[in-house]
Amino acid sequence: MSSIDGRVARGERTRRAIVDAHTELVREGVLRPTAQLVADRAGVSIRTLWSNFSDVEALLQASTRRWLELDTSWWEPVDPALPLDERITRFCDRRAARVELMAPAARSAALGEPFSPALRDSRRQHVERLLSDLEHTFGPDLGPRSGARSAIYAELFVIASWPTWQTMTEDLALTREQALAAMTDGFRRLLG
């Protein structure tokens, strides 16, 4: 390996350590980690952090890519050939688990979205993922999400969204089981 290749590899490891540090801090509930906290967690200096990321937006862009990768690893599609009630149960179980795993990132992003194109873009990607997942799972019953069925997809989206889950579990103080039952019941009413 040449010295240039070694430097490139070290640079990639450093960038990954910084992004992982940011992700870990958010996961631990630090909704707006400072550059110093991120640098300390990554084991690098502030100067190294800013030499790898030109500004906060660049760091957020890399961090949101990491959260999207994590979300992809947690996603397990529901077989659309299964009976409807089984699809509803599986979809809601899997969705609740993903929403809980993504909750720290969603809370953190909600604070910065008005000021960050990277966070707004990430939100659009998560919206599209959920809509695509709904269409994949329930398309056999509803057809495509355009046209006459778009309102039903929108209602299913709202029921399965993170803000709704947060409202149920935090504002209404429902247990996980109660919130999951409410989501599943809503799906059954719309699809049954």
C-alpha positions as CSV (number, residue, x, y, z in Angstrom):
1,M,0.0,0.0,0.0
2,S,1.4,3.4,-0.9
3,S,1.6,6.3,1.5
4,I,-1.3,8.0,-0.4
5,D,-3.5,4.9,-0.1
6,G,-2.7,4.8,3.7
7,R,-3.6,8.4,4.1
8,V,-6.9,7.9,2.2
9,A,-7.7,4.9,4.4
10,R,-6.9,6.8,7.6
11,G,-9.0,9.7,6.4
12,E,-12.0,7.4,5.7
13,R,-11.6,5.9,9.1
14,T,-11.5,9.3,10.7
15,R,-14.6,10.5,8.9
16,R,-16.4,7.3,9.9
17,A,-15.3,7.7,13.5
18,I,-16.7,11.2,13.5
19,V,-20.0,10.2,12.0
20,D,-20.3,7.2,14.3
21,A,-19.6,9.5,17.3
22,H,-22.3,11.9,16.2
23,T,-24.7,9.0,15.7
24,E,-23.9,7.5,19.1
25,L,-24.4,10.8,20.9
26,V,-27.8,11.3,19.2
27,R,-28.8,7.7,20.1
28,E,-27.9,8.4,23.7
29,G,-30.2,11.4,23.8
30,V,-27.8,14.3,23.1
31,L,-30.2,16.0,20.5
32,R,-27.8,18.7,19.4
33,P,-24.2,17.4,20.0
34,T,-21.6,20.1,19.9
35,A,-18.5,19.8,17.7
36,Q,-16.4,19.4,20.9
37,L,-18.6,16.5,22.1
38,V,-18.4,14.8,18.7
39,A,-14.6,15.3,18.4
40,D,-14.1,14.1,22.0
41,R,-16.2,11.0,21.4
42,A,-14.4,10.3,18.0
43,G,-11.0,10.7,19.7
44,V,-10.0,13.6,17.3
45,S,-9.3,17.3,17.7
46,I,-11.8,20.0,16.7
47,R,-9.4,20.9,13.9
48,T,-9.5,17.3,12.6
49,L,-13.3,17.3,12.7
50,W,-13.5,20.5,10.7
51,S,-10.8,19.5,8.3
52,N,-12.9,16.4,7.5
53,F,-16.3,18.2,7.3
54,S,-16.4,21.7,5.9
55,D,-19.3,22.8,8.2
56,V,-22.2,21.5,10.3
57,E,-24.3,20.8,7.3
58,A,-21.7,18.5,5.8
59,L,-21.5,16.6,9.1
60,L,-25.3,16.4,9.2
61,Q,-25.4,15.1,5.6
62,A,-23.0,12.3,6.5
63,S,-24.9,11.5,9.7
64,T,-28.2,11.3,8.0
65,R,-26.8,8.9,5.5
66,R,-25.6,6.8,8.4
67,W,-29.1,6.8,10.0
68,L,-30.6,5.9,6.6
69,E,-28.2,3.0,6.4
70,L,-29.2,1.8,9.9
71,D,-32.9,2.1,9.0
72,T,-32.3,0.0,5.9
73,S,-30.6,-2.7,8.0
74,W,-33.6,-2.7,10.4
75,W,-36.1,-3.0,7.5
76,E,-37.6,-6.3,6.8
77,P,-40.3,-6.3,4.1
78,V,-43.6,-8.0,4.7
79,D,-44.6,-10.6,2.1
80,P,-47.5,-9.1,0.2
81,A,-48.8,-12.6,-0.5
82,L,-49.6,-13.2,3.2
83,P,-53.2,-13.0,4.4
84,L,-54.2,-9.4,5.1
85,D,-54.5,-9.7,8.9
86,E,-51.1,-11.3,9.1
87,R,-49.6,-8.5,6.9
88,I,-51.1,-5.9,9.2
89,T,-49.8,-7.5,12.3
90,R,-46.3,-8.0,10.9
91,F,-46.1,-4.5,9.3
92,C,-47.2,-2.8,12.5
93,D,-44.8,-4.9,14.7
94,R,-41.9,-4.1,12.4
95,R,-42.8,-0.5,12.0
96,A,-43.1,0.1,15.8
97,A,-39.6,-1.5,16.2
98,R,-38.1,0.8,13.5
99,V,-39.8,3.9,14.9
100,E,-38.4,3.2,18.3
101,L,-34.9,2.7,16.9
102,M,-35.1,5.8,14.8
103,A,-36.7,8.0,17.6
104,P,-33.5,9.6,18.8
105,A,-32.6,10.7,15.2
106,A,-36.1,11.9,14.6
107,R,-36.1,14.0,17.8
108,S,-32.7,15.5,16.9
109,A,-33.7,16.2,13.3
110,A,-36.9,17.9,14.3
111,L,-34.9,20.5,16.1
112,G,-32.7,21.3,13.1
113,E,-35.0,20.7,10.0
114,P,-36.0,24.3,9.6
115,F,-32.4,25.3,9.3
116,S,-30.8,22.3,7.5
117,P,-31.4,21.1,3.9
118,A,-29.7,17.8,4.8
119,L,-32.2,17.1,7.6
120,R,-35.1,18.1,5.4
121,D,-33.9,15.9,2.6
122,S,-33.5,13.0,5.1
123,R,-37.1,13.5,6.2
124,R,-38.3,13.3,2.6
125,Q,-36.4,10.1,2.1
126,H,-37.9,8.6,5.3
127,V,-41.4,9.7,4.1
128,E,-40.8,8.0,0.7
129,R,-39.5,4.9,2.4
130,L,-42.6,4.5,4.5
131,L,-45.0,5.2,1.6
132,S,-43.1,2.6,-0.6
133,D,-43.2,0.1,2.3
134,L,-47.0,0.6,2.6
135,E,-47.4,0.2,-1.2
136,H,-45.3,-2.9,-1.2
137,T,-47.2,-4.5,1.6
138,F,-50.7,-3.4,0.9
139,G,-50.6,-2.7,-2.8
140,P,-52.3,-6.0,-3.6
141,D,-55.4,-4.7,-1.7
142,L,-55.2,-1.0,-2.5
143,G,-53.5,-0.8,-5.8
144,P,-51.0,2.0,-6.5
145,R,-50.8,4.9,-4.1
146,S,-51.7,7.4,-6.8
147,G,-55.2,8.3,-7.7
148,A,-58.3,7.2,-5.8
149,R,-56.3,5.3,-3.1
150,S,-53.9,8.1,-2.3
151,A,-56.0,9.2,0.7
152,I,-55.9,5.8,2.3
153,Y,-52.1,5.6,1.9
154,A,-51.9,9.0,3.5
155,E,-54.0,7.9,6.4
156,L,-51.9,4.7,6.8
157,F,-48.8,6.9,6.7
158,V,-50.1,9.1,9.5
159,I,-51.0,6.1,11.7
160,A,-47.5,4.6,11.2
161,S,-45.5,7.8,11.4
162,W,-43.0,8.7,14.1
163,P,-44.9,11.9,15.2
164,T,-48.0,9.7,15.8
165,W,-46.0,7.2,17.7
166,Q,-44.4,9.9,19.8
167,T,-47.9,11.4,20.5
168,M,-49.2,8.1,21.6
169,T,-46.2,7.1,23.8
170,E,-45.2,10.5,25.2
171,D,-48.2,12.8,25.1
172,L,-50.9,10.2,25.8
173,A,-48.5,8.1,27.9
174,L,-49.6,4.8,26.2
175,T,-47.4,1.8,26.8
176,R,-45.6,0.3,23.8
177,E,-48.3,-2.4,23.7
178,Q,-51.1,0.1,23.8
179,A,-49.6,2.2,21.1
180,L,-48.9,-0.9,18.9
181,A,-52.5,-2.0,19.4
182,A,-53.8,1.5,18.4
183,M,-51.6,1.4,15.3
184,T,-52.7,-2.1,14.4
185,D,-56.4,-1.3,15.0
186,G,-56.2,1.8,12.8
187,F,-54.7,-0.3,10.0
188,R,-57.4,-2.9,10.4
189,R,-60.2,-0.3,10.2
190,L,-58.7,1.3,7.1
191,L,-57.9,-1.9,5.3
192,G,-60.7,-4.2,6.6
